[in-house]
Amino acid sequence: MSSGTRLAQNTLYLTLASVGQKTVAFLYFTMIARFIGVEDTGAYFLALAIVMIILVLDDIGMTSVLIREVARKNDDAQLWSRTILGVKVITIPITVAIAFILPEVLNYSDTVVTLVRIATIILVADTISLSFYGVLRGLHKLKYEALGLFAGQIITAVVGVTLLLSGVATLPLLVFALATGSIWNMLFSASRVIKHTGWRAMVPTWQMGWKPIKMASAFFMAAAFVKVYSYADSVLLERIMDESAVGLYAVAYKMTYAFQFIPLAFVAALYPTMSAHSKNPAELKRILLNAFWYVSLIGAPIVFGIWAVAPEVIELFYGAEFAGSALPLQVLIFVLIFIFLDFPIGSLLNATDKQVTKMGIMGVTMVINVVANIFLIPLYGIVGACIAALISFTFMFVAGWIFACPAVKVRVSDLVKSTYKIYLSAIVMAVVVVLVKPIGSILVSIPLGGIVYVALIFASGAIRKDHISAGWSMLTKRG
């Protein structure tokens, strides 16, 4: 199988599953928010944000190294699985202890303290499944991750919705419902690793000594920076304002980052593919430009479409109680443009052993994000947190471009040439939706906007017959 076909198939597997997973997750979170209200939604979201920050201490960047090394030499998959388990035997007890102590030290409410402690189940299960799915990514077996993540979300939703509809749901039980999906992924990913590498992959080893940890140090710092700038806004909103502000922000955050599966799914296949061609600049350039085109084609209509209908969508899904989430969503949604375009750049840096550079960029991004939040939240409230995110992600994309793209001879003009028709089509689509929705409601304006976008990308030549052929090949080729 060619690298292009493998990339396409792996992307298809994870994209389809991610669409299903994120759809279920979005509907499930919407139901939770409607049932428990703004303040409890804030407590629920804040507790999970704290756990996600702590989670990075479990992995210490090892999964990124594992994916890269297994992609380069599949025969070492078992050794790397055992090695990362050896590391986590040490890190997991430490992070669980931190999760129990930290919320008390920071004087969070009793509700948040309890939720964080229950969520340590999620912390342990997720860090283990993350590693096992990393092994499978390196082996280009992304169909298992696709199936596992989708099934895990279904399990969580079934348990959670049952609790909500039965009238016995409490915040601790809802966190436990989330843990059931994490436990499923841990067990399922372990079974797939055993199938492809043997049962010894489950036996921890320390035979590589400190070498893997040294290799992972840059990835660890980068991951830590990501977690901080991803969740610092929620933590600071609670510190500066209150849990209700976190609840309103959580709705805008969830709706925005629900679409992050698109670059995440693509990069899950893109990173090992780039790693396998890390010494071939011409091939890396081709892969990178294709990545920019694909994420823009799907991302642009999402960004401008959500901007156009944000107030109506918030009221439809969450009710009048969450009306204060509409403006934050209209601001925050634009971070997706830079997130979508930055993921391929980050993959290129990591695949070509420039993870230290990526770490530095993320470190500066983290500082910018935290400082911007500290200054902007007191001035603009929840919208200030959204502006801070937009500023920091814009910086991350620009800095990544400066350090990554010249090495493979990709210029700004290449990006503009391949995507500008897509973004113009999306802008026209948004204008049409805004003009039509007062007359025909979103039930008319959204389908009409979709038709306008599709018509314009074909009419302008933004998408061509060879793009359709490539998509059909992705759906039909096997091997």
C-alpha positions in Angstrom: 0.0 0.0 0.0 1.3 3.5 -0.9 1.9 6.1 1.8 -0.8 8.3 0.3 -3.4 5.5 0.3 -2.5 4.4 3.8 -2.8 8.1 5.0 -6.1 8.4 3.3 -7.5 5.2 4.7 -6.3 5.9 8.3 -7.7 9.4 8.1 -11.0 8.1 6.9 -11.2 5.5 9.7 -10.5 8.0 12.5 -12.5 10.9 10.9 -15.7 8.8 10.5 -15.4 7.5 14.1 -14.6 11.0 15.4 -17.6 12.4 13.7 -19.8 9.9 15.5 -17.9 10.2 18.8 -18.1 14.0 18.8 -21.7 14.1 17.8 -22.6 11.8 20.6 -20.4 13.7 23.0 -21.9 17.0 22.0 -25.5 15.8 22.4 -24.6 14.2 25.7 -23.0 17.3 27.1 -26.0 19.4 25.9 -28.3 17.1 27.8 -26.2 17.3 30.9 -26.1 21.2 30.7 -29.9 21.3 30.3 -30.5 19.1 33.3 -28.0 20.5 35.8 -27.9 24.2 34.9 -25.1 26.8 34.5 -23.4 26.6 37.9 -23.2 22.8 38.1 -22.1 22.7 34.5 -19.3 24.9 35.5 -18.3 22.7 38.4 -18.4 19.6 36.2 -16.3 21.2 33.4 -13.8 22.7 35.9 -13.2 19.3 37.6 -12.5 17.6 34.3 -10.2 20.5 33.2 -8.1 20.0 36.4 -7.8 16.3 35.7 -6.8 16.9 32.0 -4.0 19.2 33.2 -2.8 16.6 35.7 -3.0 13.8 33.0 0.0 15.2 31.2 2.2 14.3 34.1 1.3 10.6 33.6 2.4 10.5 30.0 5.5 12.8 30.2 5.6 13.0 26.4 6.3 9.3 26.0 3.4 8.5 23.6 4.7 10.9 20.9 8.1 9.2 21.1 6.4 5.8 21.0 4.4 6.7 17.8 7.5 8.0 16.0 9.8 5.1 16.9 7.2 2.4 16.2 6.4 4.0 12.8 10.1 4.0 12.0 10.6 0.4 13.1 7.5 -1.7 13.6 9.4 -4.6 15.1 10.1 -2.6 18.2 6.4 -2.1 19.0 6.4 -4.6 21.9 9.5 -3.2 23.5 8.1 0.4 23.4 4.8 -0.8 24.8 6.6 -2.4 27.7 8.8 0.6 28.2 6.0 3.1 28.4 4.1 0.9 30.9 7.3 0.8 33.0 7.3 4.5 33.1 3.6 4.7 34.0 3.9 2.3 36.9 5.9 5.1 38.5 3.9 8.2 37.3 0.4 7.0 37.9 0.5 6.9 41.7 2.2 10.3 41.8 -0.5 11.9 39.6 -3.4 10.3 41.6 -1.9 11.7 44.8 -1.7 15.2 43.1 -5.3 14.9 42.0 -6.4 14.2 45.6 -4.3 16.9 47.2 -4.2 19.8 44.7 -8.0 20.9 44.8 -7.8 21.0 48.6 -4.7 23.2 48.5 -6.3 25.6 46.0 -9.4 25.8 48.1 -11.9 24.7 45.5 -15.5 24.0 46.5 -16.3 20.6 48.1 -18.2 19.7 44.9 -15.2 20.2 42.7 -12.9 18.4 45.1 -15.1 15.4 45.1 -15.5 15.4 41.3 -11.7 15.6 40.8 -11.1 12.6 43.1 -13.7 10.5 41.3 -12.2 11.5 38.0 -8.9 9.9 38.9 -10.5 6.8 37.4 -10.6 8.6 34.1 -7.0 9.8 34.6 -5.6 6.3 35.0 -7.7 4.7 32.3 -7.0 7.4 29.7 -3.3 7.5 30.2 -3.0 3.8 29.6 -5.3 3.7 26.6 -3.4 6.8 25.2 -0.2 4.7 25.2 -1.8 1.6 23.7 -3.4 3.6 20.9 0.0 5.2 20.4 1.4 1.8 19.6 -1.4 1.1 17.2 -0.9 4.5 15.5 2.8 3.7 15.0 1.7 0.4 13.4 -0.8 2.3 11.2 -3.8 0.4 12.8 -6.0 3.5 13.4 -9.2 1.6 12.7 -9.0 0.2 16.3 -8.7 3.6 17.8 -11.6 4.8 15.7 -13.8 1.9 16.9 -12.6 2.2 20.5 -13.2 5.9 20.9 -16.7 5.7 19.3 -17.8 2.7 21.3 -16.4 4.3 24.5 -18.4 7.5 23.9 -21.6 5.4 23.3 -21.0 3.6 26.6 -20.6 6.9 28.5 -23.7 8.4 26.8 -25.9 5.3 27.5 -24.9 5.2 31.2 -25.2 9.0 31.6 -28.5 9.4 29.8 -30.0 6.5 31.8 -29.0 8.3 35.0 -30.4 11.6 33.8 -33.7 10.2 32.6 -34.2 8.0 35.7 -33.9 11.1 37.9 -31.0 9.8 40.0 -28.2 11.6 38.3 -25.8 13.5 40.5 -22.5 15.2 39.5 -20.4 12.4 41.0 -22.5 9.8 39.1 -22.1 11.7 35.8 -18.4 11.7 36.2 -18.5 8.0 36.9 -20.5 7.6 33.7 -17.6 9.3 31.9 -15.2 6.9 33.5 -17.0 3.9 32.0 -16.0 4.9 28.5 -12.4 5.4 29.6 -12.3 2.0 31.2 -13.6 0.5 28.0 -10.9 2.2 25.9 -8.2 1.0 28.3 -9.3 -2.7 28.0 -10.0 -2.6 24.3 -6.8 -0.9 23.3 -4.8 -3.4 25.4 -6.5 -6.3 23.7 -5.6 -4.9 20.2 -2.0 -4.4 21.2 -1.8 -7.9 22.5 -3.2 -9.2 19.2 -0.6 -7.4 17.1 2.5 -7.6 19.3 2.0 -10.4 21.8 1.0 -10.6 25.4 4.5 -9.6 26.6 3.6 -6.1 25.5 1.7 -5.8 28.8 4.8 -6.6 30.9 6.5 -3.4 32.1 10.2 -3.1 31.5 12.9 -0.6 32.4 15.7 -2.1 30.2 16.0 1.1 28.2 16.8 3.1 31.3 16.5 6.9 31.1 16.9 7.0 27.3 13.1 7.1 26.5 12.5 9.8 29.1 15.2 11.9 27.7 13.8 11.5 24.2 10.4 12.5 25.5 11.4 15.5 27.5 10.6 18.0 24.7 7.3 16.3 23.9 6.4 16.4 27.6 7.1 20.1 28.0 5.1 20.7 24.8 2.2 18.6 26.1 2.3 20.4 29.5 2.1 23.7 27.7 -0.9 22.5 25.6 -2.8 21.5 28.7 -2.1 24.7 30.5 -3.2 27.0 27.7 -6.1 24.8 26.9 -7.6 24.9 30.4 -6.0 27.9 32.0 -9.0 30.0 30.9 -11.5 27.8 32.8 -9.3 27.8 35.9 -8.8 31.6 35.8 -12.5 32.3 35.1 -13.4 30.5 38.3 -10.7 32.3 40.2 -11.5 35.8 38.8 -15.3 35.3 38.4 -17.2 32.2 39.5 -18.3 28.7 38.5 -21.3 30.1 36.6 -18.9 31.9 34.3 -17.1 28.6 33.7 -20.5 27.1 32.9 -21.3 29.7 30.2 -17.8 29.5 28.8 -17.9 25.6 28.8 -20.8 25.7 26.3 -18.9 27.9 23.9 -15.7 25.9 24.5 -17.4 22.5 24.0 -19.1 23.6 20.8 -15.9 25.0 19.4 -13.6 22.2 20.3 -16.1 19.6 19.3 -14.9 20.2 15.8 -11.3 19.8 16.7 -11.6 16.1 15.8 -11.0 17.1 12.1 -7.4 18.0 12.4 -6.9 15.6 15.3 -8.2 12.7 13.2 -6.1 13.8 10.2 -2.9 14.3 12.2 -3.4 10.9 13.9 -2.6 9.4 10.5 -0.4 12.3 9.3 2.2 12.2 12.0 3.4 8.6 11.5 3.3 9.1 7.7 5.5 12.2 8.0 7.8 10.3 10.4 8.2 7.6 7.8 9.2 10.2 5.2 11.2 12.5 7.5 14.2 12.5 5.2 12.3 13.3 2.0 11.6 17.1 1.8 9.7 16.9 -1.5 7.3 14.3 -0.1 6.9 16.2 3.1 6.0 19.3 1.1 3.4 17.5 -0.9 1.8 15.9 2.3 1.8 19.3 4.1 0.1 21.2 1.3 -2.5 18.4 0.9 -3.1 18.6 4.7 -3.7 22.4 4.5 -6.2 22.0 1.7 -8.2 19.2 3.4 -8.5 20.9 6.8 -9.4 24.2 5.2 -12.1 22.7 3.0 -13.9 21.2 6.0 -12.9 23.8 8.6 -13.8 27.1 6.8 -17.6 26.4 6.5 -17.7 25.2 10.1 -16.1 28.4 11.5 -18.1 30.9 9.4 -21.3 28.9 9.7 -21.2 28.7 13.5 -20.4 32.4 13.6 -23.5 33.2 11.6 -26.0 31.1 13.7 -24.4 31.1 17.1 -27.3 32.8 19.1 -29.9 30.6 17.5 -27.8 27.4 18.0 -27.2 28.2 21.7 -30.9 28.8 22.3 -31.9 25.7 20.4 -29.5 23.3 22.2 -29.0 24.8 25.6 -32.0 27.1 26.2 -32.3 30.7 27.3 -30.3 30.1 30.5 -27.2 29.8 28.4 -27.9 32.8 26.1 -24.7 34.4 27.6 -22.6 31.8 25.7 -23.6 33.1 22.2 -21.1 36.0 21.9 -18.2 34.0 23.4 -18.9 31.3 20.9 -18.9 33.8 18.0 -15.4 34.9 19.1 -14.0 31.6 20.1 -15.0 29.7 17.0 -12.3 31.6 15.0 -9.5 29.8 16.9 -10.4 26.8 14.8 -8.9 28.4 11.7 -5.5 28.6 13.3 -5.8 25.2 15.1 -6.7 23.4 11.9 -3.8 24.9 10.0 -1.3 24.5 12.9 -1.8 20.7 13.4 0.0 19.8 10.1 2.8 22.2 11.0 3.2 20.6 14.4 3.2 17.2 12.9 6.0 18.3 10.5 8.1 19.7 13.3 7.7 16.6 15.5 8.2 14.1 12.6 11.5 15.8 11.6 12.9 15.7 15.2 12.3 19.4 15.8 10.2 18.8 18.9 12.3 21.2 20.9 11.3 24.0 18.6 7.7 23.0 18.9 8.1 22.9 22.7 9.5 26.4 22.7 6.6 27.7 20.6 4.0 26.1 22.9 5.8 27.5 25.9 5.6 31.0 24.6 2.0 30.4 23.5 1.2 29.3 27.1 2.6 32.4 28.6 0.8 34.6 26.1 -2.5 32.8 26.8 -2.2 33.0 30.6 -1.1 36.7 30.6 -3.9 37.6 28.1 -6.5 35.8 30.3 -5.3 37.6 33.4 -5.6 41.0 31.7 -8.7 40.4 29.5 -11.0 38.4 31.8 -11.3 41.4 34.3 -12.0 43.7 31.4 -14.3 41.7 29.2 -15.4 38.7 31.3 -16.0 35.5 29.4 -15.4 37.1 26.0 -12.0 38.2 27.3 -11.0 34.5 27.7 -12.1 33.9 24.1 -10.0 36.8 22.8 -7.0 35.4 24.8 -7.5 32.0 23.1 -7.6 33.7 19.7 -4.5 35.7 20.3 -2.5 32.7 21.6 -3.5 30.3 18.8 -2.7 32.9 16.1 0.7 33.3 17.6 1.2 29.5 17.7 0.4 29.1 14.0 2.6 32.0 12.8 5.5 30.9 14.9 5.2 27.3 13.7 5.1 28.4 10.1 8.3 30.4 10.5 10.2 27.4 11.9 8.7 24.6 9.9 7.6 25.6 6.4 10.9 27.1 4.9 12.6 23.7 5.5 10.3 22.0 3.0 10.1 25.1 0.8 6.4 25.9 1.5 5.7 29.6 1.1 2.8 31.7 2.3 1.8 32.1 -1.3 1.4 28.3 -1.6 -1.0 28.3 1.3 -3.0 31.2 0.0 -3.1 29.8 -3.5 -4.5 26.5 -2.4 -7.0 27.7 0.1 -8.2 31.3 -0.6 -11.1 30.2 -2.8 -12.3 28.0 0.1 -12.3 30.8 2.6 -14.0 33.3 0.2 -16.7 30.7 -0.4 -17.2 30.2 3.3 -17.5 34.0 3.9 -20.1 34.4 1.2 -22.0 31.4 2.7 -22.0 33.2 6.1 -23.3 36.4 4.7 -26.2 34.5 2.9 -27.1 32.8 6.2 -27.1 36.0 8.2 -29.3 37.7 5.6 -31.8 34.8 5.2 -32.2 33.7 8.8 -34.5 36.6 9.9 -36.8 35.6 7.1 -36.7 31.9 7.0 -35.1 30.8 10.3 -32.0 28.6 10.6 -34.0 25.6 9.3 -33.9 27.4 5.9 -30.8 29.5 6.2 -28.4 26.6 7.2 -29.3 24.3 4.3 -29.2 27.2 1.9 -25.8 28.2 3.2 -24.5 24.7 2.7 -25.8 24.7 -0.9 -24.1 28.1 -1.5 -20.8 26.9 -0.1 -20.7 23.7 -2.2 -21.8 25.5 -5.3 -19.1 28.2 -4.9 -16.2 25.7 -4.2 -17.0 23.9 -7.4 -17.7 27.0 -9.4 -14.5 28.7 -8.3 -12.3 25.6 -8.9 -11.5 25.3 -5.2 -12.3 21.6 -5.5 -11.5 19.7 -8.7 -12.2 16.3 -10.3 -8.9 14.9 -9.1 -9.9 15.8 -5.5 -13.1 13.8 -6.0 -11.1 10.9 -7.5 -8.8 11.0 -4.5 -11.8 10.9 -2.1 -13.4 8.0 -3.9 -10.1 6.1 -3.9 -9.9 6.7 -0.1 -13.3 5.2 0.3 -12.8 2.2 -1.9 -9.1 1.1 -1.9 -7.9 -1.5 0.6 -4.6 -3.2 1.0 
